[in-house]
Amino acid sequence: MNKQAVADRPNNTGTKVQYQILVSDSMSKEGLLPLLESENVVIVEKYVDEVEDLTQFDALLVRSATTVTAELLDKMPNLKIVARAGVGVDNIDLDAATKRGVVVVNAPDGNTISTAEHTFAMIMSVMRNIPQANASIKAGEWNRKAFQGFELRGKTLGIVGFGRIGTQLAKRAKAFEMSLLVFDPFLTKARAEKIGVQTAELDEVLANADIITVHTPLTKETKGLLGMENIAKTKPGVFLINCARGGIIDQEALKHYLKNGHIAGAALDVFEEEPVADEELLAFNNVIATPHIAASTKEAQLNVAAQVSEEVIRFLEGEPASNSINLPTLSKEVYEKVKPYYDLTKKMGNLLSQVMRTPVQEIDVYYGGTITELETSITTRSLMAGFLQPRVDAAVNDVNASLIAKERGISFGEKQLNDTYGYSNMIHAIVRGEDRTFELRGTYIKEYGARIVNVNGFNVDFVPEGHLLYIQHNDRPGVIGRMGQLLAEHDVNIATMQVGRKEEGGEAIMMLAVDKLIDEDVLKALREMDDIHMCDTIEC
């Protein structure tokens, strides 16, 4: 423990909360400052195998040395978030994390520039024989003719995978007057045109590129992507670059085509097994290699540690993860816009669960107005998490809510509304059960915050927070008076009250905010009153 216990933070139950964070791999101390300076956390910097009790930790920060397996997650039952200080998450079992309701985040921007710059340095080095010439001159030789290379200008660079790093690489290649061919099945034509690159099928890239660099994650689809069959489709004299993930280029196939001269050179920062033990591959004079250092700059290590530290702090304090691997990714700008609706839908889901105390088969969420311009999948997940948490004995959050719903036979979806009922934005949730349906409409008004404006077709206007009392009753004189008198007799003070009806003398509802939790004896007395059909407390 290299950080003393600091001030605890009270939660909504009045008890103290202190977040325990395990930093398992070496990280920049400057990058960890958001955690070190926080008043709500205690940090332990030890490798997981050196910690006797892993049950205490709320968050786990790793780089590539720690492998986060299902077995490790089972040893950390209180874990809420795993943060990878880097881009790749190959060392984290995402399925196991999702099943256990653990959010996995990374630092997608932290080492983008470092990796792009290193990739370009590798391209220039292998094209101009710089490492070989350096070794030769240090050996006392002066053999200028042996190291004749190639210019980059006019060459075609094939980029396989066009995410952040591929995009930055393309900008640098254009400055060197190179032609660009990009293969990425998720790249839209509009984005390609905006950046100024030409999209192509993989076979077209293979057939026409003088240099091919890969920038994809390692998946079952990309493992061995450049293998015996695909390398055969490349131009004779091609150069291959891999600063992404070991295994995308098949090393046995690479050696085969290096031996027969089809490949003019290769530059590798990553390998199928690390540390690399393939002496045959490293023995080729036209292969240059570095020990997985593309992201290893002082700036990058600071950036990735700072990025995940800030993400962990925000998440533990109740904000949605903006760089989640197993949740929709939101930019900071989009996150700021969607957060008020995220909070509203979480409360709506919780409220619905408490008033819909029967088995549920289906939940539909409808969006109308300005919210439809934002990312609504995360607000739908938020509503589902809020709905499920009071119903299950496991931790429920935005990550595992859909899985838990599926396990419980609850289908859910989101649609768009045609009518916002006079509001600039509207969220309409419908919960369908075996014997009843319950509906709720909510809106967010900048000046007034989150509001519930309709309950089961009754127009109301209340803030979904605190101690609430929901009553269904007949619209008859004296009902409200008798209810108020009973609460007064039990020292329950009414803060606000909303009454709604559809027609005079018919069914009506009351939604009251009270100053304290109402006990069961009071609820029983209310339910026994004439003209009251249902009475439930709601805690928001």
Secondary structure by P-SEA (a helix, b strand, c coil): ccccccbbbbccccbbbbbbbbbcccccccccccccccccccccccccccccccccccbbbbcccccccaaaaaacccccbbbbccccccccaaaaaaaabbbbbcccccaaaaaaaaaaaaaaaaaaaaaaaaaaaaacccccccbbbbbcccbbbbbccccaaaaaaaaaaaaabbbbbbbcccccaaaaaaabbbbbcaaaaaacccbbbbbccccccccccccaaaaaacccbbbbbcccccccccaaaaaaaaaaccccbbbbcccccccccccccccccccccccccccccaaaaaaaaaaaaaaaaaaaaccccccccccccccaaaaaaaaaaaaaaaaaaaaaaaaacccccbbbbbbccccccccaaaaaaaaaaaaacccccccccccaaaaaaaaaccccbbbbbcccccccbbbbbbbbcccbbbbbbbbbbccccccccccccbbbbbbcccbbbbbbbccccaaaaaaaaaaaaacccccbbbbbbccccccbbbbbbccccccaaaaaaaaacccccbbbbbcc
